[in-house]
Amino acid sequence: MPKFKKYERVETVTPHKGVIQYGIVLSVAGGKVTVFFDNSTRVSGHESCFKHSVQPVPTFRTKSFKRKDRVELNFEGAVVCGFVKSSNLFLTTVTLDGGERNVTADTGTVRYSQAPVARDTISTPMDAYEVRGFRECGGRNGDGYVANIYKNGRKVCIAENEGRGGCDSYHSVDHAGVCTFEEDVMAWAKSFATEEPFEPGARWVFWYVFKRPFNVTAAAYWKEWEAETASAKA
């Protein structure tokens, strides 16, 4: 029977460089114990190297975060903000603002953040719409998808792209509603785009699903889109 159990408090039997190390058991297998020490190092060794400890767990090691909590941490010489993707007592993965990068850090170094979430200052008809049930479907270009479009809680249509280079299609639930959606999404795009918007319906769906949850405004999204398009044409 294993000497230790997962999450038990332990300490080293002998000092390392003159210091006793304290930590929490991560795993036990075949007499080998993996321990996450209070100094954020992870060490594996035979169970005889450790013993149970009554040393209190540091306060910073007793917290974890909930998914989508707004947090900040020091990363690459700067304070960065984002939303929690996953968290436990030891490690927390944060999706940084923009949604392009995930960073995993010691939970003890992550802090709740009061940094504001970016919001567009322009109201558009698309404020009444939402995407539900988004599902990627591969396709030749890897950007095929199916999604349900709702307005004020009422289903308007099913948006779909086969991912073969063609335009999006909208399967009508309410024909008049589809026409209104296309007008509204064009108005949304023209509120932010500096050039004639290309496939505004597809741009809105992908912004809503992949960018909006990660602190990217529609204004910033269109600016980035136009910059990438200009770079591709150069």
LOZAMAR-732198 format. One line per 5 residues: their letters; for each residue y, x negated, z negated of N, C-alpha, C. Coordinates in steps of 0.2 Angstrom, whole numbers, plus 5000, padded with zeros to 4 digits. Layout:
// LOZAMAR-732198
a> Y/X/Z/Y/X/Z/Y/X/Z; ...
This chain:
// LOZAMAR-732198
mpkfk> 4994/4996/5000/5000/5000/5000/5006/4996/5000; 5011/4997/5004/5017/4993/5005/5021/4992/4998; 5023/4987/4997/5027/4985/4990/5034/4989/4990; 5037/4990/4996/5043/4993/4997/5043/4999/5002; 5048/5003/5001/5049/5009/5005/5056/5008/5009
kyerv> 5056/5011/5015/5063/5011/5018/5068/5014/5014; 5074/5011/5015/5080/5012/5011/5080/5010/5004; 5075/5007/5001/5075/5005/4994/5080/4999/4994; 5083/4998/4988/5087/4993/4986/5083/4987/4984; 5085/4981/4987/5081/4975/4985/5086/4969/4985
etvtp> 5083/4964/4982/5086/4957/4982/5082/4952/4983; 5084/4946/4985/5080/4940/4986/5077/4937/4980; 5071/4935/4980/5068/4932/4974/5071/4926/4972; 5073/4922/4977/5076/4915/4976/5083/4915/4979; 5088/4911/4977/5094/4911/4980/5094/4908/4986
hkgvi> 5099/4910/4991/5100/4906/4997/5106/4903/4997; 5106/4896/4997/5112/4892/4997/5116/4894/4990; 5112/4895/4985/5114/4896/4978/5116/4903/4977; 5115/4908/4981/5117/4915/4980/5111/4920/4981; 5111/4924/4977/5106/4930/4977/5109/4935/4982
qygiv> 5105/4937/4987/5107/4942/4992/5104/4949/4991; 5108/4954/4991/5106/4960/4990/5107/4964/4997; 5102/4969/4997/5102/4973/5003/5098/4980/5003; 5097/4983/5008/5093/4989/5009/5087/4988/5014; 5082/4990/5012/5076/4990/5017/5077/4994/5023
lsvag> 5076/4991/5029/5076/4995/5035/5069/4997/5037; 5064/4992/5037/5057/4994/5039/5052/4989/5035; 5046/4992/5035/5041/4988/5032/5035/4989/5036; 5032/4983/5038/5026/4983/5042/5022/4977/5041; 5015/4978/5039/5011/4972/5039/5013/4967/5034
gkvtv> 5016/4969/5028/5018/4964/5023/5025/4961/5025; 5028/4963/5031/5034/4960/5033/5039/4965/5031; 5045/4963/5029/5050/4967/5027/5057/4965/5031; 5060/4970/5033/5067/4969/5037/5072/4972/5032; 5077/4968/5030/5082/4970/5026/5089/4969/5029
ffdns> 5093/4974/5028/5100/4974/5030/5104/4972/5024; 5107/4966/5023/5110/4963/5018/5117/4966/5017; 5120/4966/5011/5127/4968/5010/5132/4965/5014; 5131/4959/5016/5135/4955/5020/5134/4956/5028; 5131/4961/5030/5130/4964/5036/5125/4960/5041
trvsg> 5121/4955/5037/5116/4951/5041/5109/4955/5040; 5105/4954/5045/5098/4957/5045/5093/4952/5045; 5089/4952/5040/5084/4947/5039/5077/4950/5038; 5072/4947/5041/5065/4949/5041/5061/4943/5037; 5057/4945/5033/5053/4940/5029/5047/4944/5026
hescf> 5042/4939/5023/5037/4942/5019/5039/4946/5013; 5036/4951/5011/5038/4955/5006/5038/4951/4999; 5035/4946/4999/5035/4942/4993/5042/4938/4992; 5046/4938/4997/5053/4935/4997/5058/4940/4993; 5056/4946/4992/5060/4951/4990/5058/4954/4983
khsvq> 5062/4957/4980/5060/4961/4974/5065/4967/4973; 5063/4972/4970/5067/4978/4969/5073/4976/4965; 5079/4980/4966/5085/4978/4963/5089/4984/4960; 5092/4983/4954/5096/4988/4951/5104/4987/4953; 5105/4982/4957/5112/4980/4959/5115/4986/4963
pvptf> 5120/4989/4961/5123/4995/4964/5124/4994/4972; 5124/4999/4976/5125/4998/4983/5133/4999/4984; 5136/4994/4987/5143/4994/4988/5145/5001/4991; 5151/5003/4989/5154/5009/4991/5154/5009/4999; 5156/5004/5002/5156/5005/5010/5149/5005/5013
rtksf> 5144/5004/5009/5137/5005/5012/5134/5012/5010; 5138/5016/5007/5135/5023/5005/5138/5028/5010; 5142/5026/5015/5144/5031/5019/5142/5031/5026; 5142/5036/5030/5140/5037/5037/5145/5042/5040; 5145/5042/5046/5149/5047/5050/5145/5052/5053
krkdr> 5149/5058/5055/5146/5063/5059/5148/5062/5066; 5144/5064/5071/5145/5064/5078/5152/5067/5080; 5156/5063/5084/5162/5066/5086/5168/5065/5081; 5166/5061/5075/5172/5060/5070/5176/5055/5074; 5183/5056/5072/5188/5051/5075/5188/5045/5071
velnf> 5187/5039/5074/5187/5033/5069/5191/5028/5073; 5191/5022/5069/5194/5016/5072/5191/5010/5069; 5191/5004/5072/5188/4998/5070/5192/4992/5073; 5191/4986/5070/5193/4980/5073/5188/4978/5078; 5191/4977/5085/5186/4974/5090/5190/4970/5095
egavv> 5187/4964/5096/5190/4959/5100/5198/4958/5099; 5199/4957/5092/5206/4955/5090/5211/4961/5090; 5209/4967/5091/5213/4973/5091/5210/4979/5087; 5214/4984/5085/5212/4990/5082/5211/4995/5088; 5204/4997/5088/5203/5002/5094/5200/5008/5091
cgfvk> 5201/5014/5094/5200/5021/5092/5194/5024/5097; 5191/5028/5094/5186/5032/5098/5183/5038/5094; 5177/5040/5096/5173/5045/5093/5166/5043/5092; 5164/5045/5086/5157/5043/5084/5152/5046/5089; 5147/5041/5091/5142/5044/5095/5135/5044/5091
ssnlf> 5134/5040/5086/5129/5040/5082/5131/5036/5076; 5128/5037/5070/5129/5033/5064/5124/5034/5058; 5123/5028/5055/5119/5029/5049/5122/5024/5044; 5119/5022/5038/5122/5018/5033/5123/5011/5035; 5120/5009/5041/5120/5002/5043/5125/5001/5049
lttvt> 5123/5005/5054/5127/5004/5061/5130/5011/5063; 5135/5010/5066/5139/5016/5069/5140/5014/5076; 5139/5018/5081/5141/5017/5088/5146/5022/5090; 5152/5019/5092/5158/5022/5094/5159/5022/5101; 5161/5028/5104/5163/5028/5111/5170/5028/5111
ldgge> 5173/5022/5114/5180/5021/5113/5184/5025/5118; 5190/5026/5116/5194/5031/5120/5194/5029/5127; 5193/5034/5132/5192/5033/5139/5185/5034/5141; 5180/5034/5136/5173/5035/5137/5169/5030/5141; 5173/5024/5143/5169/5019/5147/5165/5014/5143
rnvta> 5166/5014/5137/5162/5009/5133/5160/5011/5126; 5154/5009/5124/5151/5011/5118/5151/5004/5114; 5153/5004/5108/5153/4998/5103/5149/5000/5097; 5145/4996/5095/5141/4997/5089/5143/4992/5084; 5145/4994/5078/5147/4990/5073/5144/4992/5066
dtgtv> 5145/4987/5061/5143/4988/5055/5147/4994/5052; 5143/4999/5050/5146/5005/5047/5152/5004/5042; 5151/4999/5038/5156/4997/5033/5162/4995/5036; 5163/4993/5042/5169/4991/5045/5172/4996/5049; 5169/5002/5050/5172/5008/5053/5176/5012/5048
rysqa> 5182/5015/5051/5186/5019/5047/5188/5025/5050; 5189/5030/5046/5192/5037/5049/5199/5035/5052; 5200/5038/5057/5207/5037/5060/5211/5043/5061; 5218/5042/5060/5223/5047/5060/5226/5046/5067; 5224/5042/5071/5227/5041/5078/5226/5047/5082
pvard> 5232/5050/5085/5232/5056/5088/5228/5056/5094; 5225/5062/5096/5221/5063/5102/5226/5064/5108; 5226/5061/5113/5230/5062/5119/5230/5069/5121; 5235/5072/5123/5235/5079/5125/5240/5079/5131; 5239/5083/5136/5243/5084/5142/5249/5088/5139
tistp> 5255/5087/5142/5261/5091/5140/5263/5096/5144; 5259/5097/5150/5260/5102/5155/5254/5107/5154; 5256/5113/5154/5252/5119/5154/5250/5121/5161; 5244/5122/5162/5241/5124/5169/5237/5130/5168; 5235/5134/5173/5231/5139/5173/5224/5137/5171
mdaye> 5222/5131/5172/5215/5128/5170/5214/5128/5162; 5220/5129/5159/5219/5129/5151/5214/5134/5149; 5213/5139/5153/5209/5145/5151/5202/5144/5153; 5200/5139/5157/5194/5138/5159/5190/5133/5155; 5183/5133/5156/5179/5128/5153/5172/5127/5157
vrgfr> 5169/5122/5155/5163/5120/5159/5157/5121/5154; 5152/5124/5155/5146/5125/5151/5140/5123/5155; 5135/5120/5152/5128/5119/5155/5128/5114/5160; 5133/5109/5160/5133/5104/5165/5127/5100/5165; 5124/5099/5171/5118/5095/5172/5118/5091/5178
ecggr> 5117/5084/5177/5117/5080/5183/5110/5081/5187; 5111/5080/5193/5105/5082/5198/5103/5076/5202; 5106/5070/5201/5104/5064/5205/5107/5065/5212; 5103/5065/5217/5106/5065/5224/5107/5058/5227; 5108/5058/5234/5109/5051/5237/5114/5047/5234
ngdgy> 5120/5050/5232/5125/5046/5229/5125/5046/5222; 5120/5049/5219/5120/5049/5211/5125/5053/5208; 5128/5058/5212/5133/5062/5208/5132/5069/5209; 5126/5071/5210/5124/5078/5211/5125/5081/5204; 5126/5088/5204/5127/5091/5198/5127/5099/5199
vaniy> 5126/5102/5193/5126/5110/5193/5130/5111/5186; 5134/5116/5187/5138/5118/5181/5141/5125/5181; 5141/5128/5175/5144/5135/5175/5151/5135/5173; 5155/5138/5177/5162/5138/5175/5164/5145/5172; 5168/5145/5167/5170/5151/5163/5177/5151/5162
kngrk> 5180/5157/5162/5187/5158/5161/5188/5163/5156; 5191/5161/5150/5192/5165/5145/5186/5168/5142; 5180/5164/5142/5174/5166/5139/5170/5170/5144; 5172/5171/5150/5168/5175/5155/5166/5171/5161; 5160/5171/5163/5157/5167/5168/5160/5169/5175
vciae> 5163/5164/5178/5166/5165/5185/5162/5163/5191; 5158/5157/5190/5154/5155/5196/5150/5149/5193; 5145/5147/5198/5141/5141/5197/5144/5136/5202; 5146/5130/5199/5148/5125/5204/5142/5120/5205; 5142/5117/5211/5136/5113/5213/5138/5108/5218
negrg> 5135/5102/5217/5135/5097/5223/5128/5094/5223; 5126/5093/5229/5119/5090/5230/5119/5083/5230; 5125/5080/5229/5125/5072/5229/5123/5069/5235; 5125/5072/5241/5123/5069/5248/5130/5068/5252; 5135/5067/5248/5141/5066/5252/5145/5072/5254
gcdsy> 5143/5078/5252/5146/5084/5254/5151/5087/5249; 5155/5092/5250/5159/5095/5245/5155/5099/5241; 5159/5101/5235/5156/5106/5230/5155/5113/5233; 5151/5116/5231/5150/5123/5233/5150/5128/5226; 5153/5134/5227/5153/5138/5222/5150/5145/5223
hsvdh> 5145/5146/5219/5140/5152/5220/5144/5157/5216; 5145/5163/5219/5149/5168/5216/5146/5172/5211; 5149/5173/5205/5147/5178/5200/5152/5184/5201; 5158/5182/5202/5163/5186/5204/5168/5183/5209; 5167/5186/5215/5170/5183/5221/5178/5182/5220
agvct> 5181/5188/5217/5188/5187/5216/5190/5181/5211; 5185/5181/5206/5186/5175/5201/5185/5169/5204; 5181/5168/5209/5180/5161/5212/5186/5160/5216; 5189/5164/5220/5196/5163/5223/5201/5161/5219; 5201/5165/5213/5207/5163/5208/5205/5156/5205
feedv> 5199/5154/5204/5197/5148/5201/5200/5142/5206; 5198/5143/5213/5200/5138/5218/5208/5137/5218; 5212/5143/5217/5219/5143/5217/5221/5139/5211; 5218/5141/5205/5220/5138/5199/5219/5131/5198; 5213/5129/5201/5211/5121/5200/5216/5117/5205
mawak> 5218/5120/5211/5223/5117/5215/5229/5116/5212; 5231/5121/5208/5238/5121/5205/5237/5116/5199; 5232/5115/5196/5231/5110/5191/5231/5103/5193; 5228/5102/5199/5228/5095/5202/5235/5094/5204; 5239/5098/5207/5246/5097/5210/5251/5096/5204
sfate> 5249/5098/5198/5253/5097/5192/5253/5089/5190; 5248/5086/5192/5247/5079/5190/5247/5074/5196; 5244/5076/5202/5243/5071/5207/5249/5070/5211; 5250/5064/5213/5256/5063/5217/5255/5063/5224; 5249/5064/5226/5247/5065/5233/5243/5071/5234
epfep> 5242/5073/5240/5238/5079/5241/5231/5079/5238; 5230/5083/5233/5223/5082/5229/5217/5083/5234; 5212/5079/5233/5206/5079/5236/5200/5082/5232; 5197/5087/5234/5192/5091/5230/5194/5092/5223; 5199/5096/5222/5201/5097/5215/5196/5100/5210
garwv> 5192/5104/5213/5187/5107/5209/5182/5102/5206; 5180/5098/5210/5175/5092/5208/5179/5088/5203; 5185/5086/5204/5189/5081/5200/5190/5085/5193; 5191/5091/5193/5192/5095/5187/5185/5095/5183; 5180/5096/5186/5173/5097/5182/5172/5090/5179
fwyvf> 5173/5084/5183/5171/5078/5180/5176/5076/5175; 5182/5077/5176/5187/5076/5170/5185/5080/5164; 5184/5086/5165/5182/5090/5159/5176/5088/5155; 5171/5086/5159/5164/5084/5156/5165/5076/5153; 5167/5072/5157/5167/5065/5156/5173/5061/5153
krpfn> 5179/5064/5154/5185/5061/5152/5188/5064/5147; 5189/5071/5147/5193/5075/5142/5190/5074/5135; 5184/5074/5134/5181/5073/5127/5183/5066/5124; 5185/5061/5128/5186/5055/5126/5194/5052/5127; 5198/5057/5125/5205/5056/5124/5208/5054/5131
vtaaa> 5206/5056/5137/5209/5055/5143/5213/5061/5145; 5219/5061/5146/5223/5067/5149/5222/5068/5156; 5223/5074/5159/5223/5075/5166/5228/5070/5170; 5233/5069/5167/5238/5065/5170/5236/5058/5171; 5233/5055/5165/5230/5048/5165/5224/5048/5170
ywkew> 5220/5053/5170/5214/5054/5175/5216/5053/5182; 5221/5057/5184/5224/5057/5191/5227/5051/5193; 5230/5048/5188/5233/5041/5189/5228/5036/5191; 5223/5036/5187/5217/5031/5188/5214/5033/5194; 5213/5039/5196/5209/5041/5202/5213/5039/5208
eaeta> 5220/5040/5208/5224/5038/5214/5224/5030/5215; 5224/5026/5209/5224/5019/5209/5217/5017/5212; 5212/5020/5210/5205/5018/5213/5205/5019/5220; 5207/5025/5222/5207/5027/5229/5211/5022/5233; 5217/5020/5231/5222/5016/5235/5218/5009/5235
saka> 5215/5007/5230/5212/5000/5230/5206/5000/5235; 5202/5006/5235/5197/5006/5240/5199/5006/5247; 5205/5009/5249/5208/5009/5255/5211/5002/5257; 5213/4998/5252/5216/4992/5254/5211/4987/5257
